[in-house]
Amino acid sequence: MAQPDAAPDPTHPTPGFKRPVFIRAGFQLTFDVPYPTPMLFVVQPRDRLEPTGTRQRLLAQRPLGAAQGIHTYTDTHGNTVWRTVAQPGTFTIGHDLIAETTRNPDPAHPDLPKTPVEGLPDETITYLLPSRYVDSDLVSADAWERFGHIQGGWAQVQAISDYLNDTCTYGYGSTSATTAFQALGSGRAVCRDFAHMGVAFCRALNIPARYVCGYLPDIDITPDPVPMDFHAWFEAFIDGQWRTFDARHNRPRAGRLIIAQGRDASDVAFTTSFGSARLTHMKVWADETTPDMTLDTPPNPRIF
């Protein structure tokens, strides 16, 4: 498995981080596999520097189970993909990592303008089109009726997030096949659905938008007692940059660790199997830690 390029000293935060935060994160997945099965996993954050100056860097990582020595490649969206063949029996895979990112909450820029389609960079155009789970063509009329009168790119996207957060109840009910249009009709949504719905409305309004998944620890908020899971949100391309929106929570959050982004969940599914592999156990963790923490240090007791 690919390792960070260097071994940064976690006691010296990245220059430019106004408020660094250190995160201990990871996952374990266990499958029942009846015969050799090729599998893909999109689960690994990578070092990244955003145009805004925000940086995410991996300080250390340790493969768990079958992740040792796994083959990796980079997909067309720039995401790290693990590739392996799961062997028959009980197949367990995962990793444990320490990362540094900013403690500053998601920035808000309510006055940012909307870029006309003819002014958008070529590479963003694909994020205007319908995709597997983002049937933006089916919500176009509703989008323009509800949000078309709002001036400004940021203002339109924030209005979308407000609307989804106000009108959709968080709760299970969707499946891995549920589209944005179907989730809107049901009125119930998990984070995956909130992200798809936000992306669909943005694309319908000619704002490029993409699906993002990662870890979202409880930083500077009351801890949620519900077991941790991977989280999904979305980014909209406004005034020359990708901007973070999270209709599920609809408030600025700190400590996001991005794993991957794509057109929708089909591009960033945390696991894809080419055969039979039944998930029997899943554990995800993401907690604030200290600069002197190492992977040899026992983690938070609720992790393992």
C-alpha positions as CSV (number, residue, x, y, z in Angstrom):
1,M,0.0,0.0,0.0
2,A,1.3,3.5,-0.8
3,Q,2.8,5.3,2.1
4,P,3.2,9.1,2.6
5,D,6.2,10.5,0.7
6,A,7.9,11.6,3.9
7,A,7.5,11.1,7.6
8,P,6.5,14.6,8.8
9,D,7.1,15.5,12.4
10,P,3.6,15.8,13.9
11,T,4.9,18.1,16.7
12,H,5.6,20.8,14.0
13,P,2.3,21.8,12.3
14,T,2.3,22.6,8.6
15,P,3.3,26.3,8.0
16,G,0.3,28.3,7.1
17,F,-2.1,26.3,9.3
18,K,-3.7,29.0,11.4
19,R,-5.3,26.4,13.7
20,P,-4.1,22.8,13.0
21,V,-6.0,19.8,14.3
22,F,-4.7,16.2,14.4
23,I,-7.1,13.4,13.6
24,R,-6.8,9.6,14.3
25,A,-9.0,7.9,11.7
26,G,-9.4,4.6,10.1
27,F,-11.7,1.7,9.4
28,Q,-12.1,-2.1,9.4
29,L,-14.3,-4.0,7.0
30,T,-15.0,-7.8,7.2
31,F,-16.5,-9.8,4.4
32,D,-17.7,-13.3,3.9
33,V,-16.1,-14.4,0.6
34,P,-17.1,-17.8,-0.9
35,Y,-14.6,-17.8,-3.7
36,P,-11.7,-15.5,-5.0
37,T,-13.2,-12.2,-5.7
38,P,-11.6,-9.1,-7.2
39,M,-12.4,-6.0,-5.2
40,L,-11.7,-2.2,-5.2
41,F,-11.7,0.1,-2.2
42,V,-11.7,3.9,-2.3
43,V,-10.8,4.6,1.4
44,Q,-7.5,6.4,1.6
45,P,-7.1,10.1,2.1
46,R,-4.2,11.7,0.4
47,D,-2.0,14.7,1.0
48,R,-3.6,17.7,-0.7
49,L,-3.1,21.5,-0.9
50,E,-6.2,23.5,-1.7
51,P,-6.1,26.9,-3.6
52,T,-7.3,28.5,-0.4
53,G,-4.1,27.4,1.3
54,T,-5.8,24.7,3.4
55,R,-3.7,21.6,3.5
56,Q,-4.4,18.0,4.4
57,R,-1.5,15.8,5.1
58,L,-1.0,12.2,6.3
59,L,1.5,11.9,9.1
60,A,1.4,8.1,9.5
61,Q,-0.7,5.2,8.4
62,R,-0.8,1.5,9.1
63,P,-2.5,-1.1,7.0
64,L,-4.8,-3.5,8.8
65,G,-5.5,-7.1,7.6
66,A,-5.4,-7.6,3.9
67,A,-4.4,-4.0,3.2
68,Q,-0.7,-5.0,3.7
69,G,1.0,-4.9,0.3
70,I,-2.1,-4.1,-1.6
71,H,-1.9,-2.7,-5.2
72,T,-3.0,1.0,-5.6
73,Y,-3.6,3.3,-8.5
74,T,-5.0,6.7,-9.2
75,D,-8.3,7.0,-11.0
76,T,-9.5,9.7,-13.4
77,H,-10.7,11.9,-10.5
78,G,-7.4,11.8,-8.7
79,N,-8.6,9.4,-6.0
80,T,-6.4,6.6,-4.6
81,V,-7.9,3.2,-5.3
82,W,-6.9,-0.1,-3.6
83,R,-7.1,-3.2,-5.8
84,T,-7.0,-6.7,-4.6
85,V,-8.4,-10.2,-4.9
86,A,-10.2,-11.3,-1.7
87,Q,-9.5,-14.9,-0.8
88,P,-12.3,-17.3,0.3
89,G,-13.3,-17.2,3.9
90,T,-13.3,-14.3,6.3
91,F,-11.7,-11.3,4.5
92,T,-10.7,-8.3,6.7
93,I,-9.2,-5.1,5.4
94,G,-8.6,-1.6,6.8
95,H,-6.2,1.0,7.9
96,D,-5.3,3.2,10.8
97,L,-3.9,6.7,10.2
98,I,-3.0,10.1,11.8
99,A,-3.5,13.2,9.7
100,E,-3.3,16.9,10.1
101,T,-5.7,19.4,8.8
102,T,-7.1,22.8,9.7
103,R,-9.3,23.4,12.7
104,N,-10.9,26.4,11.0
105,P,-14.5,25.7,10.1
106,D,-15.7,25.5,6.5
107,P,-15.3,29.0,5.1
108,A,-18.4,31.0,4.0
109,H,-18.4,33.6,1.3
110,P,-22.0,34.7,0.9
111,D,-21.2,37.4,-1.7
112,L,-19.5,35.2,-4.3
113,P,-20.9,35.6,-7.8
114,K,-22.1,32.8,-10.1
115,T,-19.9,32.1,-13.1
116,P,-21.8,31.8,-16.5
117,V,-21.4,28.5,-18.3
118,E,-19.4,30.0,-21.0
119,G,-16.9,31.2,-18.4
120,L,-16.4,27.9,-16.7
121,P,-13.1,25.9,-17.1
122,D,-13.3,23.0,-19.4
123,E,-12.6,20.4,-16.7
124,T,-15.7,21.5,-14.7
125,I,-18.2,20.9,-17.5
126,T,-18.6,17.2,-16.7
127,Y,-19.9,18.2,-13.3
128,L,-22.8,20.0,-15.0
129,L,-24.2,16.8,-16.5
130,P,-26.5,14.2,-15.1
131,S,-24.8,11.1,-13.7
132,R,-25.8,7.7,-12.3
133,Y,-27.3,8.9,-9.0
134,V,-27.6,12.6,-9.9
135,D,-30.6,12.8,-12.2
136,S,-30.4,16.6,-12.3
137,D,-32.5,16.7,-15.5
138,L,-35.5,15.5,-13.4
139,V,-35.2,18.3,-10.8
140,S,-34.5,21.1,-13.3
141,A,-38.0,22.7,-13.3
142,D,-38.2,22.5,-9.5
143,A,-34.7,24.0,-9.1
144,W,-35.4,27.0,-11.2
145,E,-38.8,27.6,-9.6
146,R,-37.3,27.5,-6.0
147,F,-33.9,29.0,-6.5
148,G,-33.7,30.6,-10.0
149,H,-34.6,34.1,-8.7
150,I,-31.7,34.1,-6.1
151,Q,-28.8,36.3,-7.2
152,G,-25.2,35.0,-6.7
153,G,-23.6,31.6,-6.9
154,W,-22.9,31.2,-3.2
155,A,-26.4,32.4,-2.2
156,Q,-28.1,29.9,-4.6
157,V,-26.1,27.0,-3.3
158,Q,-26.7,28.0,0.4
159,A,-30.4,28.3,-0.3
160,I,-30.3,24.7,-1.7
161,S,-28.6,23.5,1.5
162,D,-31.1,25.3,3.7
163,Y,-34.0,23.9,1.8
164,L,-32.7,20.3,1.9
165,N,-31.9,20.5,5.6
166,D,-35.3,22.0,6.4
167,T,-37.5,19.7,4.4
168,C,-35.7,16.3,4.5
169,T,-35.5,14.2,7.6
170,Y,-32.3,12.4,8.4
171,G,-33.0,8.7,8.5
172,Y,-32.4,5.4,6.8
173,G,-34.8,4.4,4.0
174,S,-32.8,4.8,0.9
175,T,-30.7,2.0,-0.7
176,S,-27.4,2.0,-2.7
177,A,-29.6,2.4,-5.8
178,T,-31.5,5.5,-4.7
179,T,-31.1,8.6,-6.9
180,A,-31.3,12.2,-6.0
181,F,-34.8,12.5,-7.5
182,Q,-36.0,9.5,-5.5
183,A,-34.6,10.8,-2.2
184,L,-36.3,14.1,-2.8
185,G,-39.6,12.4,-3.3
186,S,-39.2,10.3,-0.1
187,G,-38.3,13.2,2.2
188,R,-35.9,10.9,4.1
189,A,-32.2,11.0,3.5
190,V,-28.8,9.9,4.8
191,C,-25.6,11.9,4.1
192,R,-25.2,10.2,0.7
193,D,-28.7,11.3,-0.3
194,F,-28.2,14.9,1.0
195,A,-25.0,15.2,-1.1
196,H,-26.7,13.8,-4.2
197,M,-29.7,16.1,-3.9
198,G,-27.4,19.1,-3.4
199,V,-25.4,18.2,-6.5
200,A,-28.5,17.6,-8.5
201,F,-30.0,21.1,-7.7
202,C,-26.7,22.8,-8.4
203,R,-26.2,21.1,-11.8
204,A,-29.8,22.0,-12.7
205,L,-28.9,25.6,-12.0
206,N,-25.8,25.4,-14.2
207,I,-23.4,25.3,-11.2
208,P,-20.8,22.6,-11.4
209,A,-21.0,20.3,-8.4
210,R,-19.3,17.1,-7.2
211,Y,-19.8,14.4,-4.6
212,V,-17.2,14.2,-1.8
213,C,-16.7,11.5,0.8
214,G,-14.4,11.4,3.8
215,Y,-14.1,11.4,7.6
216,L,-15.9,14.0,9.7
217,P,-14.9,13.8,13.3
218,D,-16.7,15.7,16.1
219,I,-14.4,18.7,16.4
220,D,-15.6,21.6,18.6
221,I,-19.1,20.2,18.7
222,T,-21.0,18.0,21.1
223,P,-20.0,14.4,20.3
224,D,-22.6,12.4,18.5
225,P,-23.2,9.1,20.3
226,V,-24.1,7.3,17.1
227,P,-21.3,5.0,15.9
228,M,-19.0,6.7,13.4
229,D,-19.4,6.1,9.6
230,F,-17.9,7.5,6.5
231,H,-19.5,10.9,5.6
232,A,-20.6,12.5,2.3
233,W,-21.0,16.1,1.4
234,F,-20.7,18.1,-1.8
235,E,-18.6,20.9,-3.4
236,A,-19.9,23.5,-5.8
237,F,-17.6,25.4,-8.2
238,I,-18.1,29.1,-7.4
239,D,-16.0,32.0,-8.5
240,G,-13.1,29.9,-9.6
241,Q,-12.8,27.4,-6.7
242,W,-14.5,24.3,-5.3
243,R,-16.5,25.3,-2.2
244,T,-17.7,23.0,0.6
245,F,-21.4,22.6,1.4
246,D,-23.0,20.0,3.7
247,A,-26.7,19.9,3.5
248,R,-26.9,17.1,6.1
249,H,-25.5,19.3,8.9
250,N,-25.9,22.7,7.2
251,R,-23.3,24.5,9.4
252,P,-19.6,25.0,9.1
253,R,-17.6,22.1,10.5
254,A,-13.9,21.6,11.2
255,G,-11.6,18.6,10.7
256,R,-12.9,17.2,7.4
257,L,-10.6,14.6,6.0
258,I,-11.3,14.1,2.3
259,I,-10.9,10.6,0.9
260,A,-12.3,11.1,-2.7
261,Q,-14.5,13.1,-5.0
262,G,-16.4,12.3,-8.2
263,R,-19.5,12.8,-10.1
264,D,-21.6,10.9,-7.6
265,A,-21.3,7.9,-5.2
266,S,-20.6,5.5,-8.1
267,D,-17.2,7.1,-8.5
268,V,-16.2,6.9,-4.9
269,A,-17.9,3.8,-3.5
270,F,-15.8,2.7,-0.5
271,T,-16.0,-0.9,-1.8
272,T,-16.8,-2.5,-5.2
273,S,-16.7,-6.3,-5.6
274,F,-16.7,-8.2,-8.9
275,G,-18.4,-11.3,-7.5
276,S,-19.8,-12.3,-4.1
277,A,-18.5,-10.6,-1.0
278,R,-21.0,-10.1,1.8
279,L,-20.1,-7.3,4.3
280,T,-20.5,-8.7,7.8
281,H,-18.8,-6.1,10.0
282,M,-17.9,-2.5,9.6
283,K,-16.1,-0.1,12.0
284,V,-15.1,3.5,11.2
285,W,-13.3,5.9,13.6
286,A,-12.3,9.6,13.4
287,D,-11.3,11.4,16.6
288,E,-9.2,14.3,17.6
289,T,-5.8,13.3,18.9
290,T,-2.6,15.1,20.1
291,P,0.5,16.0,18.1
292,D,2.6,13.4,20.0
293,M,0.2,10.5,19.2
294,T,1.7,7.6,17.2
295,L,0.1,4.5,15.8
296,D,1.9,2.6,18.5
297,T,-0.1,4.5,21.1
298,P,-3.4,2.8,22.1
299,P,-6.2,4.5,20.3
300,N,-9.5,5.8,21.8
301,P,-11.1,2.8,23.6
302,R,-14.2,3.1,21.4
303,I,-12.2,2.4,18.3
304,F,-11.3,-1.3,18.7
